[in-house]
Amino acid sequence: MSTAPHFDIDVPAFWQDPYPTLARLRKEAPIAFVPQLGSTLLCSRDDIFVSEKQIDVFSSHQPEGLMNKLMGHNMMRKDGDAHMNERKAIFPAISPKTVRSHWTAQFDGHATRILDALRPDGVVDFVQAFALPFSAECLKSITGLTNMRFQDMNAWSQGMIDGIANYTGDPAVEARCHAATSGIDAAIDDMVPVLTRKPDLSLLGVMLQSGMPMESVRANIKLAISGGQNEPRDAIAGTVWALLTHPDQLALATSGAIPWLQAFEEYARWISPIGMSPRRIAKPWTIRDVAFETSERVFLMFGSANRDEKHFNDPERFDVRRDASKSIAFGAGPHFCAGAWASRAMVADVALPAIFRRLTNLRLIDDRPPRIGGWAFRGLLDLPVTWDR
């Protein structure tokens, strides 16, 4: 165990709103052992920004970690050449060029179809009505698992992210995760012969073409689903909510005074959809006066780093005019999110401009505030809205 000071948290309250606790940690104990999570948390941006690049110390390889046990050994849990070889294998599917020339048009088609079907009949939960199906349909295309329903894509993604954040060991959560991975394996089995006969630019298609072992193919498809559904879903709904509660900033985006990408990047800083990434200490190490032992678990708290007062003025405030370039919402080291370009295209190039162009006078419901939760993964649970026909 590290020599970091112990810091107790109220886990349900932390799930409801982690930011007051994270602010206290940054001020009182930026490196702290939290017994309720069984891990040492790094909460300052400077510590995280440096440590994430030190893969010989802060290793992503976690043989006993929840992700390895529940989803298989994917590239996110590998370091060095093992990581880079798999990252290179998937690059043709999610490179900036492929996103621009191939995926963005498909994203636009999904958005148009879903928005065409929407009607402002009373109160509409925008998470369920648009953000969830749009994210899932885009992910079906990117992964190559076009044989599943968008509802399954979302449910299986949620089952996995709940499973890999199940640090309290809830058996029901673990069981749902196993059911999700079994469903994904069955979908992969159905599509392998199809994409072997007719390869395409999907993740499954390019991994099969690369000759990657099937156990790694399965693990990396599950990785793509675990993060590729909830992050765009939560970022779309969350950015819509943030802009609707800041109409002056919405006007800047709709007028073109600031790009939609800037609004998305500020939301991803303000409410980090992926708020934490775990690491394993690979060798004895000391940061300032805190010593770490080999094999202990550390959480890099991205959600805290992105509100670090040393780098962001008035960090608790959402402001699309802010320079968010120091945000590490997509990571900061060799494990920088491989799907970042696709996510930016889905949210900033397609979803946000289409939503505010198509849905006239989109507005929140005064007596129905949205619910939000999570700390390892954080997002709106619902977004009650309406608009004019």
C-alpha positions in Angstrom: 0.0 0.0 0.0 1.2 3.5 -0.7 2.2 5.9 2.0 -0.4 8.4 0.8 -2.7 9.8 3.5 -6.1 8.0 3.9 -9.1 9.9 2.7 -12.6 8.5 3.4 -15.5 9.1 1.0 -19.2 8.5 1.0 -19.5 6.3 -2.1 -23.2 7.0 -2.9 -22.6 10.8 -2.6 -19.4 10.5 -4.7 -21.5 8.8 -7.4 -24.1 11.5 -7.3 -21.5 14.4 -7.4 -17.8 13.7 -7.2 -16.6 17.2 -7.7 -16.8 18.6 -4.2 -14.8 15.6 -2.9 -12.3 15.9 -5.7 -11.8 19.6 -5.0 -11.1 18.8 -1.4 -8.7 16.1 -2.4 -6.8 18.5 -4.8 -6.5 21.0 -1.9 -5.8 18.6 1.1 -4.4 15.4 -0.4 -3.9 15.4 -4.2 -2.5 11.9 -3.8 -4.7 9.9 -1.3 -5.6 6.3 -0.5 -9.4 5.9 -0.5 -10.2 2.7 1.4 -13.8 2.6 0.1 -12.3 2.2 -3.5 -9.3 0.2 -2.4 -7.0 2.5 -4.5 -4.7 5.4 -4.4 -6.1 8.4 -6.3 -4.0 10.9 -8.2 -6.1 14.0 -8.5 -3.9 16.8 -9.8 -3.5 17.4 -13.5 0.3 17.7 -13.3 0.7 14.4 -11.5 -1.6 12.6 -14.0 -0.1 14.3 -17.1 3.4 13.1 -16.1 2.5 9.7 -14.7 0.4 8.5 -17.5 3.4 8.7 -19.8 5.6 6.7 -17.4 4.4 3.3 -18.5 7.3 1.5 -16.8 5.8 2.6 -13.5 2.1 3.3 -14.1 1.4 0.2 -16.1 -1.8 -0.4 -18.0 -1.1 -4.2 -17.9 -3.3 -5.4 -15.1 -3.7 -9.2 -15.2 -5.9 -9.2 -12.1 -7.9 -6.0 -13.1 -11.6 -6.1 -13.7 -11.4 -5.2 -17.4 -9.0 -8.2 -18.1 -11.1 -10.6 -16.1 -14.5 -9.5 -17.5 -13.7 -8.4 -21.1 -10.5 -10.0 -22.1 -7.0 -8.6 -22.6 -7.4 -5.7 -24.9 -4.9 -3.0 -26.1 -6.0 -0.6 -23.3 -4.5 -3.0 -20.8 -1.2 -3.5 -22.7 1.9 -1.3 -22.8 4.8 -0.7 -25.2 5.0 -2.8 -28.4 2.0 -5.0 -27.4 -0.2 -1.9 -27.2 1.2 -0.2 -30.3 0.9 -3.2 -32.5 -2.8 -3.6 -31.8 -3.3 0.2 -32.0 -1.7 0.2 -35.5 -3.9 -2.7 -36.6 -7.1 -0.8 -35.9 -5.9 2.6 -37.1 -7.2 2.2 -40.7 -10.7 2.0 -39.3 -10.6 5.1 -37.1 -7.9 7.3 -38.6 -8.8 11.0 -39.1 -8.8 10.4 -42.9 -11.2 7.4 -42.6 -13.5 9.3 -40.3 -13.7 12.2 -42.7 -14.0 10.2 -45.9 -16.1 7.2 -44.8 -17.7 7.5 -41.4 -19.0 11.1 -41.2 -21.5 10.6 -44.0 -22.8 7.5 -42.3 -23.1 9.4 -39.0 -25.0 12.1 -40.8 -27.4 9.5 -42.2 -28.1 8.0 -38.8 -28.7 11.5 -37.3 -31.1 12.5 -40.1 -33.1 9.3 -39.8 -33.5 9.5 -36.1 -34.3 13.2 -36.1 -36.9 12.7 -38.9 -38.7 10.3 -36.6 -38.8 12.5 -33.5 -42.0 14.4 -32.5 -42.4 16.8 -29.6 -45.3 15.0 -28.2 -45.3 16.2 -24.6 -42.0 15.6 -22.7 -39.3 13.7 -24.5 -36.3 12.1 -22.8 -33.6 13.2 -25.2 -31.1 10.6 -23.9 -33.5 7.8 -25.0 -34.9 9.5 -28.0 -31.7 10.6 -29.7 -28.4 10.4 -27.9 -28.6 6.7 -27.1 -29.8 5.4 -30.5 -27.5 7.8 -32.5 -24.4 6.8 -30.6 -25.4 3.1 -30.8 -26.1 3.2 -34.6 -22.8 4.9 -35.2 -21.0 2.4 -33.1 -22.7 -0.5 -34.9 -21.3 0.9 -38.2 -17.7 1.4 -36.8 -17.4 -1.9 -35.1 -19.0 -3.9 -38.0 -21.6 -5.4 -35.7 -24.5 -4.3 -37.8 -26.4 -7.4 -36.9 -27.3 -6.2 -33.4 -30.1 -3.8 -32.3 -29.1 -0.4 -31.1 -30.8 -1.3 -27.8 -28.5 -4.2 -27.3 -25.4 -2.1 -28.2 -26.4 0.3 -25.4 -27.4 -2.3 -22.9 -24.2 -4.4 -23.4 -22.0 -1.3 -23.3 -23.6 -0.3 -20.0 -23.3 -3.8 -18.6 -19.6 -3.8 -19.3 -18.8 -0.3 -18.0 -20.8 -1.1 -14.8 -18.8 -4.3 -14.5 -15.4 -2.8 -14.9 -16.3 0.0 -12.4 -17.7 -2.5 -9.9 -15.0 -1.9 -7.3 -17.4 -2.8 -4.5 -17.8 -6.3 -5.9 -21.6 -6.4 -6.5 -22.4 -9.9 -7.9 -25.5 -8.7 -9.8 -23.4 -6.1 -11.6 -20.8 -8.8 -12.5 -23.5 -11.1 -13.8 -24.9 -8.4 -16.1 -21.4 -7.8 -17.4 -21.0 -11.5 -18.2 -24.3 -11.5 -20.1 -23.2 -8.5 -22.1 -19.9 -10.0 -23.1 -21.6 -13.3 -24.1 -24.0 -11.3 -26.3 -21.2 -9.5 -28.0 -19.3 -12.7 -28.6 -22.4 -14.2 -30.4 -22.7 -11.1 -32.5 -19.0 -11.3 -33.5 -19.4 -15.0 -34.4 -22.2 -14.1 -36.8 -20.3 -11.3 -38.5 -16.9 -13.0 -38.9 -17.8 -15.1 -42.0 -19.5 -12.0 -43.5 -16.5 -9.7 -43.1 -14.0 -12.4 -44.0 -15.7 -12.8 -47.4 -16.2 -9.1 -47.9 -13.8 -7.0 -45.8 -14.6 -3.4 -45.0 -13.3 -0.5 -42.9 -15.0 -1.5 -39.7 -13.0 -2.4 -36.7 -13.9 -6.0 -36.9 -13.1 -5.9 -40.7 -9.7 -4.4 -40.4 -8.7 -6.6 -37.4 -9.6 -9.7 -39.2 -7.6 -8.5 -42.2 -4.6 -7.9 -40.0 -4.4 -11.4 -38.8 -4.9 -10.5 -35.1 -5.6 -13.5 -32.9 -9.4 -13.9 -32.3 -9.1 -13.5 -28.5 -7.6 -10.1 -29.1 -10.2 -9.2 -31.7 -12.9 -10.1 -29.3 -11.3 -8.1 -26.4 -10.8 -5.0 -28.6 -14.3 -5.0 -30.0 -15.6 -5.1 -26.4 -13.2 -2.3 -25.5 -14.6 -0.2 -28.4 -18.2 -0.9 -27.3 -17.5 -0.2 -23.6 -16.2 3.3 -24.3 -17.6 4.0 -27.7 -21.2 4.0 -26.7 -21.4 5.8 -23.4 -18.9 8.6 -24.2 -20.6 10.0 -27.3 -24.1 9.3 -25.8 -23.3 11.1 -22.6 -21.4 13.9 -24.4 -24.2 14.6 -26.8 -26.9 14.7 -24.1 -24.7 16.6 -21.7 -23.5 19.2 -24.1 -27.2 19.9 -25.2 -28.1 20.3 -21.5 -25.1 22.6 -20.8 -25.9 24.8 -23.8 -29.6 25.0 -23.0 -28.8 26.1 -19.4 -26.4 28.7 -20.9 -28.4 30.3 -23.7 -25.8 33.0 -24.3 -23.2 30.3 -25.0 -25.7 28.4 -27.2 -26.1 31.6 -29.2 -22.3 31.7 -29.8 -22.4 28.2 -31.2 -25.5 28.5 -33.3 -24.2 31.8 -34.8 -20.9 30.3 -35.7 -19.0 32.6 -33.3 -17.4 29.6 -31.8 -17.2 26.1 -33.4 -19.3 23.2 -32.1 -16.1 21.4 -31.4 -15.2 24.0 -28.9 -18.5 23.5 -27.1 -18.0 19.7 -27.1 -14.4 20.0 -25.8 -15.5 22.3 -23.0 -18.2 19.9 -21.9 -15.8 17.0 -22.0 -13.5 19.1 -19.7 -16.3 20.2 -17.4 -18.1 16.8 -17.0 -15.6 14.2 -18.1 -17.6 11.3 -19.5 -14.7 9.0 -18.7 -13.6 10.3 -15.3 -11.0 7.8 -14.3 -8.4 5.3 -15.7 -6.8 2.7 -13.5 -3.1 1.8 -13.5 -0.9 -0.9 -11.7 2.4 0.2 -10.1 5.0 -1.8 -11.9 8.0 -1.0 -9.6 8.6 0.9 -6.4 8.1 4.6 -7.0 7.9 7.9 -5.2 6.0 11.0 -6.2 7.0 13.9 -4.0 6.7 12.4 -0.5 4.4 9.5 -1.4 5.9 6.1 -1.9 4.2 3.3 -3.9 4.7 -0.4 -3.7 4.8 -2.8 -6.7 1.4 -4.1 -7.9 -0.8 -1.7 -6.0 -3.7 -0.1 -7.9 -3.8 3.6 -8.7 -6.7 5.6 -10.2 -5.8 8.5 -12.5 -8.7 10.9 -11.9 -9.3 12.7 -15.2 -12.5 14.3 -13.9 -10.4 16.0 -11.2 -7.5 16.9 -13.5 -10.0 18.7 -15.8 -11.1 20.9 -12.9 -7.6 21.6 -11.5 -7.5 25.2 -10.4 -3.8 25.5 -11.4 -4.8 25.1 -15.0 -8.4 26.3 -15.4 -9.7 29.6 -14.1 -13.1 29.1 -12.3 -13.0 25.4 -13.3 -16.5 24.6 -11.9 -18.1 26.8 -14.5 -19.1 25.7 -18.0 -17.7 28.3 -20.5 -17.4 27.6 -24.3 -15.1 30.6 -24.6 -12.5 28.9 -22.4 -9.3 27.5 -23.8 -9.8 23.8 -23.0 -6.6 22.7 -24.7 -5.1 21.5 -21.3 -8.1 19.1 -20.8 -7.1 15.5 -20.7 -10.7 14.1 -21.3 -9.3 11.8 -23.9 -6.1 10.9 -22.0 -2.6 12.3 -22.1 -0.2 9.5 -22.9 0.3 6.6 -25.2 -3.3 5.4 -24.3 -4.8 8.6 -25.7 -8.3 7.5 -26.9 -8.0 5.9 -30.3 -11.6 6.8 -31.1 -11.2 10.5 -30.3 -11.5 11.6 -34.0 -14.7 9.5 -34.5 -16.2 10.8 -31.3 -15.5 14.4 -32.3 -17.1 13.9 -35.7 -20.2 12.2 -34.2 -20.7 14.9 -31.6 -19.3 18.1 -33.0 -19.5 17.7 -36.7 -22.9 15.9 -36.9 -25.0 15.6 -33.8 -24.9 19.1 -32.2 -25.4 21.2 -35.3 -28.2 18.9 -36.6 -30.0 18.9 -33.2 -30.1 22.7 -32.9 -30.8 23.2 -36.6 -33.7 20.8 -36.8 -35.4 21.1 -33.4 -36.9 24.6 -33.2 -36.9 26.2 -29.8 -35.5 23.1 -28.1 -35.9 23.7 -24.4 -35.7 22.1 -21.0 -38.8 21.3 -18.8 -38.9 23.7 -15.8 -40.1 21.2 -13.3 -38.2 18.2 -14.6 -34.5 18.7 -14.1 -32.3 16.0 -15.6 -30.6 13.4 -13.5 -26.8 12.9 -13.7 -24.6 10.4 -12.0 -21.3 8.5 -11.9 -17.6 9.2 -11.2 -15.6 6.6 -13.2 -18.1 7.1 -16.0 -20.4 10.1 -15.7 -23.4 11.2 -17.7 -27.0 12.3 -17.8 -29.4 9.5 -16.9 -32.2 11.4 -18.6 -32.8 14.8 -20.3 -36.5 15.9 -20.4 -37.0 18.4 -23.2 -39.6 19.6 -25.7 -39.5 21.7 -28.9 -41.8 23.4 -31.4 -43.1 21.5 -34.4 
